[in-house]
Amino acid sequence: MALKFLPPPKVGMVSLGCPKNLVDSERILTKLRSDGYAMSPDYAGADVVLVNTCGFLDSAKEESLEAIGEAIAENGRVIVTGCMGKEAELIRERFPDVLAVTGAHQYEQVVGAVHDAVPIPSSAFLNLVPERDLKLTPRHYSYLKISEGCNHRCAFCIIPSLRGDLVSRRPDAILREAEKLVAAGTRELLVISQDTSAYGVDLRHASYPLKSGGEVRAHMTDLSRALGQLGAWVRLHYVYPYPHLDQVIPLMADGLVLPYLDIPFQHAAPKVLRAMKRPANEAKVLERLKNWRMIAPDITIRSTFVVGFPGETEADFQYLLDWLDEAQLDRVGAFRFEPVDGASANALPDPVPEEVKEERYQRIMEKTAAISTAKLRAKVGHTIDVLVDITDDEGGATGRSKADAPEIDGEVHLRDAGTVQLGDIVRVIVEDADEHDLFGVPV
């Protein structure tokens, strides 16, 4: 008599927010896949839907609530996880039919909730264990989370209350994960955390033995150097300009780490930085930028800024614009200040009117777009390396240079690229540029 096997339950996933949330989603789905569950690309085919929420800004919370509502309307069986899990009462009040609510990086709880909602048939385990971790990004690049939480108490931020204080992963565990990713085809490792520069502080920068021999210290510089020896691009995100960051720049000059830094400066006016509870030595930052560019001339600096913070005057904002003229940052994003439940900035006096925020936002974006356009036009005629992300049937391709992080920065659009494949790193002659992107042809 032939055995009859029941099909495994299928899980759908909606992942919102930052790359750190995406890594959490990958870990959750990898565990569920190894437990025997199948994945569903749509609501209709899913036995249960996970919504991994973002709760950093009120606008992000509203997007998360809309996603939960859509999942309930389309499927009906929904489990909520992520940063908004801290507001379980609000979620249950608005959506009483949700099956479970768990918090950020609570992997065991959310996996347990899935097991409770749709138990796995015993026969469904056969031939379902994956050879490697399940990824939500293309095979050729991977996010590598090195820590959770943050020790800063910035006035506009509630990340510590959502994700806790800094908890660093052991460097040997990070390197093992990175080695597996590179062996599986990853060409670019995107190092992420809430504060990459603080990595290892909670471990007292202790050293840990490696299986291959030797040891590695739990410190950003040592970890970056070790990652740089794996043969993939290494891109550093969310880096604070602590003094020891100067030690990483020579690694960029030596080709071990991409000449790229993502530094959330947030503002430049000393008064605003103090109100934000951020480091306020903006003049020294300009001097360090100059030194970094002398050591690694191709370095790309990207940053984000908040406009309309409570108490920000026109003089403060003009100070920021003048600072940007001097700093000449390559990539800049800006945000209009939003009050966030639980943030101390909400109690600050002199809120900036919404129309003033909007006007300042438009001015800073105009300023930074002009800087970006000039910098990109200066690359016309030069040859650069490009990691290919997309190919088409007409001989075109789209990729990113060492100056471009995925889904954040610009792209490089290629013509006559019929022979290149996804994940290739090709030499490209830059033929044209606009304010965000480059255009070229493979050599």
N, C-alpha and C positions, 0 to 999 in steps of 0.2 A: 504494500500500500504506500503510495507516494506521500511524503510529508508535505503539509501545507504551511507555508510561512506567511505570517501577516506582514504587510508593508510597515516600515518604521514611521512613526509620527513625523510630521514636517513642521519646522519652526521658521517663521519669518522674522526679519529684523529691520527696524528703522533706527538708524544711528545718526544722532544730531550732535552739533557742537564741534569741539576742537579735535585735533588728531589724537589727543590723549584718550578721548572718548572712543575714537575709532579703534585704538589698541585694546581698550576694554571689551569692545564688541567682538573683536577677533578672538580674544581669549575665551569669552563666554561661548561663542559658536564652536571654537575648537574643542572645548570640553564637551559640549552637547553632541558634537559629531562623533567624538570618541566614545560617548555613551551609547551611540547607536541611532541618534536622531538624524533625519535628513533635513536639508535646507529647502526653503521655498522662496522663489524670487518674487512672489506676489501674494496679496491677501487671500485670494480665492483658494490657493492650494495649501494654505497653512492651517495646521491644527491649533496653533497658538502663535501670537505675534508679540515679540519683545520690542519695546520702545525705549531706547537708551537716550535719556533726556539731557538737556543742557539747562543750567539754572543760574548762569553768571549775570545776565542782564534781564531786566523785565521783558524786553522784546524777545530774548531767547526763551524765557519761560513761556511766553504766549505762543511762540512757535512750537514748543514742546507740547503744550496743552492742545493745540490744534492737531498735532500729529497723533496724540492719544485719541482725540475725538474721531479723527479719520479712521484710525485702526479699529476702533469699536464699531463705527458705522459700517466698515467694509468687511470686518471679520467677526467681531463680537467677543473673541477670547483674547484678552490683552494682559500682559505683564509689563509693569513699568519699572525701570531701573535708572541709574545715573544720578546726576547732581540734584535733580528735582525730587529725588527720593526723600530728601530731608523735609519735604513739604507733603508728606503722605496724606495728612488730613485734608489739605486743599484739593489734592488729586481725587481722593475718595468722595469728597463733597460734590465735586463737579462731575465725576464719573464713578458712580457707586458700583458699576458692573466690572471694574478692573479686578482681575483675579488676585494680584499681589503687587506690592510696591516695595522695592529695595533701593538702597543708596548706592553712591558711587563706589566703584571697584569692590563691590560685595559679591564676588564671583560665586561662592558656595551657596549664598542665599538665593540668587536668581536662578542658578542651575537647579537647586532644590525645588523652587517654585514651578519650574517647567516640569520636573518629574511628578510633582503633585497634580499639575493641571492635565498633563497627557502622559501617563505612565508608558514606559517602553515595553513592548511585548518581548518576552525572552528570546524569541527566535530572530528578532530584528538585529541582534548583535552581529550575526554572521556577515563577514566580508564588509564591515562598515568602518573599521578603524582606519583613519587616514594615515598615509605615510608621513605627512608633515603637518605643521599647523595650518589651519584654515586662514586664508588672507582675504581681506576686503579691499586691498589695494592691488594694483597690477603686480605681477610676479617680480618685475625688475627693480622696484623700490619698496622699502619697508620702513615703518616707524619703529624706533627702538626706544622704549620707555625706560629711563634709568632711575626714576624715583617718583614717589607720590607726595602730594601735599606741599606746603610752603611755610617757612618761618616768618615771612614778612607780614606786616599788618597794615597794608596800604589802605587809606581811608575810603577808597572807592570800591574795594574788592572784598568778596566774601568767600574766596577759595579756601582759606584755612578752616572756616566753619563747615564747608561742604566736603573737603577732602582731608582735613587734618593738617598737622605739622609735617615737616619734611621727614620722609622715610625712604632712605636710599636702598637700592638693590645692591647685593654684593657684586663687585666688579667681575669676579670669575664667572658668575651666573650670566651677567650681561654679555660677556665675551663668548660664552658657549652658545647663547642664543644668536649672537651676531654671526658666528662661524657657521651655524646651521642655515641661517638665512642666505649667506653668501654661497654656500654649497648648493642651495636650492635655486640659485639663479638671481639673487638680489645684486644689483649693480650699484645701488645707492642706499645708504643707511641714514635715516633722518632721526637724529638724537633729540628726544623730547622729554620734558619734565615741566614742572611749574617754575623751577629755578635751577637751570643746568649748572650754573657757576657754583652753587652751594652743594653740589653732589658730594656725598661722603662726609659732610660735616657731622651728621649724627652717628656715623661709624668711626669718628675721630680719625679719619683718613688712614685707617689701618690697612695693612697689606694682607693679601690673600693668595694662597698657593694656586698655581695653574697646573692642570693635568699634564700639559706638555713640558712642564719644568719651569722653574723660576716663580716669580710672584708679581702681582700687580697691586698698586695702591689705590684705595678708594678716593680718588681725586680727579677732578675734571681733566687736568693736564695729562696725567698718566693714562687714564681711560681713553682719552682722545688719541694719544700716541699708539696705544695698543690696537684700537679699532682701525687706525690708519694703516696698519700692517696687514690687514686682511684682503686688500686688493680692491675694495669698493670705494666709491665716493662716500665721504663722511661729512654730513651737514649738521651744524650745531644750531639748535633753536632755543629761544627763551633764555638768553644769556644775560646776566647782570654784569655791569662793568666793574667787578671787583678787581683789586690790584693784580691777582694772580692770572687774570685773563691775558695780561701782557705775555705770559709764558706760552700761550697757545698760538700766538701769531707766528712765531718761527716755524711751528709745525705746518702752518699754511704755506709759508715760503718754501718748505721742504717737500710739499706735495702730499703730506700725510693726511691732512684735513683740508676740505674745500675752503678757499678764501672767501668765506661767507659768514656773517654774524647777524643773528636776529636778536637785537637788543631793545627791549621795551622801555625807551626813555620816558615816554608819557608826557613830558613837558620840558621846558628849558628855563622858564622864569623862576628864580630862587623862591619867591614868595609862594607861588603855586605849588612847587615841589615840596616845600615844607608843609603846606596844608594837606597835600596828598600823602605825607609821611614817606617821601621818597628821598634818595640821596640828592643833594642840591649843589654839587660842585661842577656846574656846567662848563666853566672855563677850563678846568683840568681835563674834562672829557674831550674838548676840542683839541687840546694839545696831544692827548693820547691818540685821537683819530689820525692826526698828522703823523705821529710816530708809527702807527700801525701801517699806514699807507707807504711809508718809507721802507718798512721791512717786507711787506707783501703788497706790491703796487696794484695787483689785480683784485684786492679785497673788495667785496660788496657788503655794504652795511644797510640792513633794513630795520625799520623801527615803526612803532605805533605811537600816536599822540592823542590825548583827550582834549577837546576844546569845549569851552563853556563850563569848566569846573567852578563850583561855587566860589565867589570872590575874585574870579579872573577878570581883570580890568582890560581895557583896550591897550594900555601900556604893556601889560603882561603878555597879551597876545602878540603885539608887535615885536616884543622881545623874542618870542618864539620864532616869528618869521625871520627876524634878523639872524638868529642863531642858525636856522636852517640854511640861510644864505652862506654862512661860514662853514657849516658842517658838510654841506653837499652830500647828503645821504642818498644812496642809490635807489632805495625802495622805501616808500612811506605809506602807511595807512593811517587814517584818522577816524575818531569816533566822537560823536556828540555825547556829552555827559548825560548819563541816565541814573536817577536814583535807584538803588537796589535795596530791597528789604534786608535789613541787618547791617548795612554799611554805615560806618560812622560819618561819612561825608554828607549823609542826608541831613544831619543836624547843623551843618555849617551855615553861617549867615550869608547874605548877599547872593542868592541864586541868580544865575544868568538867564534872562528871558529867552524863550525858545527861538524867537526870530533872530536874536543876536547870535545864538549858537549856530543857527543855520548859515548866517552870513559869514561867520568865522570859519565854519567848515568849508564853505565854498572857496574862501580865500586861501586856506592852507592847501586844499587840493589843487588849486590853480598854481600855487607856488611850487609844490612838489612835482606836479606834472611837467612844468617847464624844466626843472632840474633833471628829471628822468629823461626827457626828450633829448636834452643836450648830451647827457652821458651816453645814451644809446646810439645817437648819431655819430659819436666819436668812435664807435666800434665798426662803422662801415669801412670795408676794405681789409679788415683784420680776419684772421683765422681763429676759430674757437672750437672747443669740444662741445658736442651736443648729445645728450641722452635722449633717445627716441621713445616717445610715449604713445604716438598714434601713427598709423600708416593708412593710406587709402588706396583705392583701386585705380587711381589716375596718376600715380607716380609722385604724389605729394606725401609729406610727413610733417608731424609736429613734435617738437621736443623741447628740452630745456638746457640752457647752458649752466655752468657752475654758479652763475649768479641768480638762478631761478629755482625756488622751491615749488613743489607741485601745489596747484590750486591756490597759491598765494601771490606769486610773482608773475612775471611775464612768460612768454613762450617764444620759441624760435620756429618759424614756419619755413619749410623746405620745399623747393621745386626740384624736379629731375632726381627724385630720391627713390626710384623704383626698386633698387637693389637692397635698400636698408630694411631692417626688420625691427620689430618691437624689442626694446631693451638694448639695441646696439648703441655704442658710443662712437660717433663719427666726427671727422674733422669737417668743418663747414666754413666757407667764405661768406662773410656778412655783406649783403648787397644793399640793404635798405633797413630803415628803422622808423617806428613811430614813437608815441610817448610811453608805450608799455612793452612792445614786442620787437623782435628782430626778424629779418627775412633773409634767406640765403640759399646756398646750393652746396651739396657735399663736394668735397675736393675730389 
